[in-house]
Amino acid sequence: MGIARRFAHLSKWAFIEGLAERNIQRHYYQEAMDEDLAYAKRY
């Protein structure tokens, strides 16, 4: 996802939203979820 996102010049969240809008599933590992939850708790 990271390389495709950078080629598209999108933020992480904009890229994820674009995938969701197109019903494209992505692999989501526990480590990434932990990072996302920690980020959300800070803000």
PyMOL CGO cylinders between C-alpha atoms (Angstrom):
from pymol import cmd
from pymol.cgo import CYLINDER

trace = [
    CYLINDER, 0.00, 0.00, 0.00, 2.79, 2.43, 0.84, 0.3, 1, 1, 1, 1, 1, 1,
    CYLINDER, 2.79, 2.43, 0.84, 4.37, 2.51, -2.60, 0.3, 1, 1, 1, 1, 1, 1,
    CYLINDER, 4.37, 2.51, -2.60, 1.03, 2.74, -4.42, 0.3, 1, 1, 1, 1, 1, 1,
    CYLINDER, 1.03, 2.74, -4.42, -0.05, 5.52, -2.05, 0.3, 1, 1, 1, 1, 1, 1,
    CYLINDER, -0.05, 5.52, -2.05, 3.12, 7.50, -2.71, 0.3, 1, 1, 1, 1, 1, 1,
    CYLINDER, 3.12, 7.50, -2.71, 2.75, 7.13, -6.47, 0.3, 1, 1, 1, 1, 1, 1,
    CYLINDER, 2.75, 7.13, -6.47, -0.79, 8.46, -6.15, 0.3, 1, 1, 1, 1, 1, 1,
    CYLINDER, -0.79, 8.46, -6.15, 0.44, 11.40, -4.00, 0.3, 1, 1, 1, 1, 1, 1,
    CYLINDER, 0.44, 11.40, -4.00, -2.21, 10.66, -1.36, 0.3, 1, 1, 1, 1, 1, 1,
    CYLINDER, -2.21, 10.66, -1.36, -2.11, 10.67, 2.41, 0.3, 1, 1, 1, 1, 1, 1,
    CYLINDER, -2.11, 10.67, 2.41, -2.50, 7.33, 4.13, 0.3, 1, 1, 1, 1, 1, 1,
    CYLINDER, -2.50, 7.33, 4.13, -6.09, 8.09, 5.08, 0.3, 1, 1, 1, 1, 1, 1,
    CYLINDER, -6.09, 8.09, 5.08, -7.08, 9.41, 1.65, 0.3, 1, 1, 1, 1, 1, 1,
    CYLINDER, -7.08, 9.41, 1.65, -5.69, 6.26, 0.07, 0.3, 1, 1, 1, 1, 1, 1,
    CYLINDER, -5.69, 6.26, 0.07, -7.55, 4.01, 2.53, 0.3, 1, 1, 1, 1, 1, 1,
    CYLINDER, -7.55, 4.01, 2.53, -10.78, 5.92, 1.90, 0.3, 1, 1, 1, 1, 1, 1,
    CYLINDER, -10.78, 5.92, 1.90, -10.29, 5.49, -1.84, 0.3, 1, 1, 1, 1, 1, 1,
    CYLINDER, -10.29, 5.49, -1.84, -9.87, 1.75, -1.40, 0.3, 1, 1, 1, 1, 1, 1,
    CYLINDER, -9.87, 1.75, -1.40, -13.02, 1.59, 0.73, 0.3, 1, 1, 1, 1, 1, 1,
    CYLINDER, -13.02, 1.59, 0.73, -15.04, 3.58, -1.81, 0.3, 1, 1, 1, 1, 1, 1,
    CYLINDER, -15.04, 3.58, -1.81, -14.06, 1.04, -4.46, 0.3, 1, 1, 1, 1, 1, 1,
    CYLINDER, -14.06, 1.04, -4.46, -14.71, -1.96, -2.16, 0.3, 1, 1, 1, 1, 1, 1,
    CYLINDER, -14.71, -1.96, -2.16, -11.06, -3.00, -2.42, 0.3, 1, 1, 1, 1, 1, 1,
    CYLINDER, -11.06, -3.00, -2.42, -10.00, -5.04, 0.59, 0.3, 1, 1, 1, 1, 1, 1,
    CYLINDER, -10.00, -5.04, 0.59, -6.54, -4.64, 2.00, 0.3, 1, 1, 1, 1, 1, 1,
    CYLINDER, -6.54, -4.64, 2.00, -4.48, -6.70, 4.37, 0.3, 1, 1, 1, 1, 1, 1,
    CYLINDER, -4.48, -6.70, 4.37, -4.52, -5.20, 7.84, 0.3, 1, 1, 1, 1, 1, 1,
    CYLINDER, -4.52, -5.20, 7.84, -2.08, -6.61, 10.33, 0.3, 1, 1, 1, 1, 1, 1,
    CYLINDER, -2.08, -6.61, 10.33, -2.24, -6.36, 14.11, 0.3, 1, 1, 1, 1, 1, 1,
    CYLINDER, -2.24, -6.36, 14.11, 0.83, -4.11, 14.23, 0.3, 1, 1, 1, 1, 1, 1,
    CYLINDER, 0.83, -4.11, 14.23, -0.75, -1.59, 11.86, 0.3, 1, 1, 1, 1, 1, 1,
    CYLINDER, -0.75, -1.59, 11.86, -3.98, -1.63, 13.84, 0.3, 1, 1, 1, 1, 1, 1,
    CYLINDER, -3.98, -1.63, 13.84, -2.09, -1.01, 17.08, 0.3, 1, 1, 1, 1, 1, 1,
    CYLINDER, -2.09, -1.01, 17.08, -0.33, 1.99, 15.49, 0.3, 1, 1, 1, 1, 1, 1,
    CYLINDER, -0.33, 1.99, 15.49, -3.61, 3.37, 14.17, 0.3, 1, 1, 1, 1, 1, 1,
    CYLINDER, -3.61, 3.37, 14.17, -5.32, 3.00, 17.53, 0.3, 1, 1, 1, 1, 1, 1,
    CYLINDER, -5.32, 3.00, 17.53, -2.43, 4.68, 19.34, 0.3, 1, 1, 1, 1, 1, 1,
    CYLINDER, -2.43, 4.68, 19.34, -2.60, 7.56, 16.86, 0.3, 1, 1, 1, 1, 1, 1,
    CYLINDER, -2.60, 7.56, 16.86, -6.36, 7.90, 17.28, 0.3, 1, 1, 1, 1, 1, 1,
    CYLINDER, -6.36, 7.90, 17.28, -6.04, 7.99, 21.07, 0.3, 1, 1, 1, 1, 1, 1,
    CYLINDER, -6.04, 7.99, 21.07, -3.55, 10.86, 20.86, 0.3, 1, 1, 1, 1, 1, 1,
    CYLINDER, -3.55, 10.86, 20.86, -5.89, 13.00, 18.76, 0.3, 1, 1, 1, 1, 1, 1,
]
cmd.load_cgo(trace, "trace")
